[in-house]
């Protein structure tokens, strides 16, 4: 009985690259700025400020997570590619 492991090495590399782009865009996104009374109502302004503050924090966390996942996928892609190369080399001697 044989088992087969399939890995989309290029798919892992592409996902890593896409997450790296997402990380970069999240990091370079403009931070939210105070409205300075433009909301028209103090409670609305406070709610918008609260949302903006929380979004800045979450955006930073998303960027960090995207970067971590990007690195992990890049490493997985490299590891699978290296394993495949080693398997090919090892099986060439058995032919």
C-alpha positions, 0 to 999 in steps of 0.5 A: 500500500502506498501513500501519496503526499501532494503539495502545491509548491508554487501555490504556497509561494504565491500565497506567501507573496500575496500575504507579503503584499497585504502586510505591506499595504496594511503597514503603509495604510494611512492612520486614522486622524481626529475629526476635529468636530466635523462629525457634528455630534459629540457622541458620534465623534466619540464613536468614530474616534473609538472605531478609528483607534480600534481599527488602527490596533487591529490593522497592525495586528492583521499586518503582523499576522499576514507577515508571519503567515507569509514567512511560514508559507515561504518556508513550507514552499522551500521545504517541500521543494528541497524534499522533492529535490532530495527524493528525485536525487535518491530515486535516480540511483535506484533506476 
